[in-house]
Amino acid sequence: MKRAGIILFQFLVTAAGLWYVFHDPQRRAEIAEALRHTKLSWVLLGWICYSVVEVMATVRWQILLRIQGIRLGWFRVGAMVMIGLFFNQFLPGGVGGDAMRIYFMFKQTPRKKIRATLSIAMDRLLGLLAILFLAGMSFFLRFNWLTRQGGAPLHIEYLTFVLLSAGVMFVVFLFWLVNSGLLHRLPKGIPLRKVIIHLGEALLRYRKHLWAMAFAFLVTVVSHVAYYTSFYCAGQALRSPAGKTASLADILSIMPLVNTITSVPISLGGAGVRETLFQELLGNLAHVPPAIAAFTASLGYLNQVSWGLVGALVFLASRKIISAKALKIF
């Protein structure tokens, strides 16, 4: 019942967000007009940019696995990344992909289950650290631009600041637990106790490999920037000769804020929430027409969905692709 309630809530938030940004017939007409003049070259470039995201995700996880002494072929690791993406897209909560990666890793490395689990925990932690870093850079470099408009954009920025502050406090708390040796003394009733312990154990395992972890963090930042750039390409694809469009700097500035909020699983894959944030931020700060700003979010997200569907195909063929007898590519 609890899970059904969560799914229903996410569905309602998604539907409400999409209705809010697309219910106006005039806005739908603007989107239809933009689609008739869509620049397919920018659509393709956006898809390529997002492909970099999955390549970087494969590289990062391969680094984390090899530090743990787990050697799998690049093809198999990439296949599991794609399967994880598919389940993240179509299961609520954003953790279904991690569960599937753990499942396949247990089949591949039955004697290294703890190491495999810790590699995925560190993968998540690097993603959190990258978002905190990029959001901090966004506020530092473009604070005046982000705060020049009152109303909804400022409220969004306040919410983002609260979420980022919570993320920073969580990371500081985690490092303190690890360094103080209190990680396994956490009270049993504390929320997310298992998650905290897994992340802490991952830190203990990986902190001896600082150079490799620094490179993995750099890979994560590149992955995020490529993801943000795919949305810039989506905006350029919808650009009309007389219409205002967001610059790359504008997209790179708002995307860490958007990612921070959509990482909270209140809608299905962030749909509805993402469009609303784009409409309010790009519409007010970059003066992009609200309908185009909202649909830029949808078109950019379709790149991720398309790769998720590739992950679905990989999943259907997973018994052959991720079999222990499959071809190893190193």
C-alpha positions in Angstrom: 0.0 0.0 0.0 2.8 2.4 0.8 4.5 1.8 -2.5 1.2 2.2 -4.4 0.7 5.5 -2.5 4.1 6.7 -3.6 3.5 5.8 -7.2 0.0 7.5 -7.2 1.5 10.7 -5.6 4.3 10.8 -8.3 1.7 10.3 -11.0 -0.4 13.1 -9.7 2.6 15.5 -9.4 3.6 14.6 -13.0 0.2 15.1 -14.4 -0.3 18.4 -12.5 3.0 19.7 -13.7 2.4 18.8 -17.3 -1.1 20.3 -17.2 0.2 23.5 -15.7 2.8 24.2 -18.4 0.9 22.7 -21.5 -2.8 23.3 -20.8 -3.0 26.6 -22.6 -4.1 26.1 -26.3 -2.0 29.1 -27.3 1.1 27.6 -25.8 0.4 24.3 -27.5 0.1 26.2 -30.8 3.5 27.8 -30.2 5.1 24.4 -29.6 3.5 23.0 -32.7 4.9 25.9 -34.7 8.3 25.3 -33.2 8.2 21.6 -34.0 7.4 22.4 -37.7 10.7 24.3 -37.9 12.7 22.0 -35.6 16.4 21.9 -36.6 17.2 18.2 -36.7 20.9 18.8 -36.7 20.6 20.2 -33.2 18.4 17.3 -32.2 21.0 14.9 -33.3 23.8 16.8 -31.6 21.8 16.8 -28.4 21.4 13.0 -28.7 25.1 12.6 -29.2 25.8 14.8 -26.1 23.6 12.6 -24.0 25.4 9.5 -25.3 28.6 11.0 -23.7 26.7 10.8 -20.4 26.3 7.0 -20.6 29.9 6.5 -21.9 31.2 8.5 -18.9 28.9 6.6 -16.6 30.5 3.3 -17.9 34.0 4.7 -17.5 33.3 5.9 -13.9 31.8 2.6 -12.8 34.6 0.6 -14.5 37.1 2.7 -12.4 35.2 2.0 -9.2 35.0 -1.7 -10.0 38.7 -2.2 -10.8 39.7 -0.4 -7.6 37.7 -3.1 -5.8 39.5 -5.8 -7.8 36.5 -6.6 -10.0 37.5 -7.0 -13.7 34.6 -7.1 -16.2 34.7 -6.4 -19.9 33.7 -2.9 -21.0 30.8 -4.3 -23.0 29.3 -6.0 -20.0 29.7 -3.0 -17.7 28.2 -0.7 -20.3 25.3 -3.2 -20.7 24.6 -3.1 -17.0 24.7 0.7 -17.0 22.1 0.8 -19.8 19.9 -1.6 -18.0 20.2 0.5 -14.9 19.2 3.6 -16.9 16.1 1.8 -18.2 14.9 0.8 -14.8 15.6 4.3 -13.4 13.4 5.7 -16.1 10.4 3.4 -15.6 10.5 2.5 -11.9 9.5 5.1 -9.3 12.1 6.4 -6.8 15.2 6.5 -9.1 16.8 3.5 -7.3 15.4 0.6 -9.4 18.4 0.9 -11.7 20.8 0.4 -8.8 18.9 -2.7 -7.7 19.2 -4.2 -11.1 22.9 -3.4 -11.4 23.4 -5.1 -8.0 21.4 -8.1 -9.2 23.5 -8.6 -12.3 26.7 -7.9 -10.4 25.8 -10.6 -7.9 25.4 -13.0 -10.8 28.7 -12.0 -12.3 30.8 -11.8 -9.0 29.0 -14.0 -6.5 32.1 -14.0 -4.2 32.5 -10.2 -4.3 28.9 -9.1 -3.5 30.0 -6.5 -0.9 32.6 -5.0 -3.2 30.1 -4.8 -6.0 27.5 -3.1 -3.7 30.1 -0.6 -2.5 31.0 0.3 -6.1 27.4 1.3 -6.8 27.2 3.2 -3.5 30.3 5.2 -4.4 28.9 5.8 -7.9 25.9 7.4 -6.2 28.0 9.4 -3.9 30.2 10.8 -6.7 27.0 11.9 -8.5 25.9 13.8 -5.3 29.3 15.4 -4.9 29.2 16.5 -8.6 25.8 18.1 -8.2 26.9 20.0 -5.1 30.1 21.2 -6.9 28.3 22.4 -10.0 25.4 24.0 -8.2 27.9 25.8 -6.0 29.8 27.0 -9.1 26.5 28.2 -10.6 25.6 30.3 -7.5 29.2 31.6 -7.3 29.6 32.6 -10.9 26.1 33.8 -11.8 24.6 34.8 -8.5 23.5 38.2 -9.7 21.8 36.7 -12.8 20.1 34.0 -10.8 18.7 36.4 -8.2 17.9 39.4 -10.4 14.3 38.3 -10.8 11.9 38.0 -7.8 8.8 35.8 -7.6 8.9 32.1 -8.7 12.6 32.0 -9.8 13.8 33.3 -6.4 11.6 30.8 -4.6 13.1 28.0 -6.7 16.6 29.2 -5.8 15.7 29.3 -2.1 14.4 25.7 -2.3 17.5 24.6 -4.2 19.7 26.3 -1.5 17.9 24.4 1.2 18.3 21.0 -0.6 21.9 21.7 -1.3 22.6 22.7 2.3 21.0 19.4 3.3 23.2 17.6 0.9 26.3 19.3 2.2 25.4 18.5 5.8 24.8 14.9 4.8 28.3 14.6 3.2 30.0 16.4 6.2 28.1 14.0 8.6 29.2 11.0 6.5 32.8 12.0 6.5 32.7 12.7 10.2 31.2 9.2 10.9 34.0 7.6 8.8 36.8 9.5 10.3 35.6 9.1 13.9 35.0 5.4 13.6 31.3 5.7 14.6 29.9 4.4 11.4 28.7 1.1 12.7 27.5 2.6 16.0 24.6 4.4 14.5 21.3 3.8 16.3 19.1 1.2 14.6 16.2 3.6 14.4 18.0 6.3 12.5 16.5 7.0 9.0 18.5 5.7 6.0 20.8 3.8 8.3 21.7 1.1 5.8 22.3 3.7 3.1 24.6 5.7 5.3 26.6 2.6 6.3 27.0 1.5 2.7 28.2 5.0 1.7 30.6 5.1 4.7 32.0 1.7 3.9 32.5 2.8 0.3 34.5 5.9 1.5 36.6 3.7 3.7 37.4 1.4 0.7 38.1 4.1 -1.8 39.9 6.8 0.1 43.2 5.1 -0.3 43.0 5.7 -4.1 42.9 9.5 -4.2 44.2 10.0 -7.7 41.8 7.4 -9.2 38.9 8.9 -7.3 39.9 12.4 -8.4 39.7 11.2 -12.0 36.4 9.5 -11.4 35.0 12.7 -10.0 36.3 14.6 -13.1 34.5 12.0 -15.3 31.4 12.6 -13.3 31.5 16.4 -13.8 32.1 15.9 -17.5 29.1 13.6 -17.6 26.9 16.2 -15.9 28.1 19.0 -18.3 27.3 16.8 -21.3 23.9 16.1 -19.9 23.2 19.9 -19.4 24.5 20.6 -22.9 22.0 18.2 -24.4 19.2 20.5 -23.1 21.0 23.5 -24.7 20.9 21.6 -28.0 17.2 21.0 -27.5 16.6 24.7 -27.0 18.6 25.5 -30.2 16.6 22.9 -32.1 13.4 24.8 -31.2 14.8 28.3 -31.8 12.8 30.5 -34.3 14.5 33.3 -36.2 12.7 35.9 -34.2 12.5 34.0 -30.9 14.6 34.4 -27.9 16.7 31.4 -26.8 18.8 30.6 -23.8 22.6 30.7 -24.1 24.8 27.8 -23.1 25.8 29.8 -20.0 22.1 30.1 -19.1 21.5 26.4 -19.4 24.7 25.5 -17.5 23.6 27.9 -14.7 20.0 26.6 -14.2 20.6 22.9 -14.8 22.3 22.2 -11.4 19.3 23.8 -9.8 16.9 21.8 -11.9 18.8 18.5 -11.2 18.9 19.2 -7.5 15.1 19.5 -7.3 14.2 16.7 -9.7 16.5 14.4 -7.8 13.8 14.4 -5.1 11.5 11.6 -6.4 8.2 13.5 -6.2 7.3 12.8 -9.9 7.9 10.1 -12.5 11.4 10.7 -13.8 11.1 14.4 -12.9 8.5 14.9 -15.6 6.2 17.8 -15.0 8.5 19.3 -12.4 11.4 19.7 -14.9 9.1 21.5 -17.4 7.8 23.8 -14.7 11.3 24.7 -13.5 12.4 25.4 -17.1 9.3 27.6 -17.7 9.9 29.7 -14.6 13.7 29.9 -14.7 14.3 30.3 -18.5 11.1 32.2 -19.0 11.9 34.8 -16.3 15.7 34.9 -16.4 16.5 34.3 -20.1 13.2 35.7 -21.4 12.5 32.5 -23.4 8.8 32.1 -24.4 7.3 30.0 -21.6 5.9 27.3 -24.0 9.3 26.9 -25.7 11.1 26.9 -22.3 8.9 24.1 -21.0 9.1 22.1 -24.2 12.9 22.4 -24.2 12.9 20.4 -21.0 10.7 17.7 -22.6 12.8 17.5 -25.7 16.0 17.4 -23.8 14.6 14.6 -21.6 13.6 12.6 -24.6 17.3 12.0 -25.2 17.5 10.2 -21.9 14.3 8.3 -22.6 15.7 7.1 -25.9 18.8 5.7 -24.3 16.5 4.1 -21.6 14.7 2.3 -24.4 18.1 1.1 -25.6 18.6 -0.2 -22.1 15.3 -2.1 -22.4 16.5 -3.9 -25.5 19.8 -4.7 -23.7 17.7 -6.1 -20.8 15.7 -8.3 -23.1 18.9 -9.7 -24.4 20.7 -9.7 -21.1 21.0 -13.5 -20.7 23.2 -13.5 -23.8 25.0 -10.2 -23.3 25.8 -10.4 -19.6 26.3 -14.2 -19.5 29.5 -15.4 -17.9 30.2 -17.0 -21.3 29.9 -13.7 -23.2 32.7 -12.2 -25.0 35.1 -10.3 -22.7 36.3 -7.0 -24.1 39.1 -5.3 -22.1 
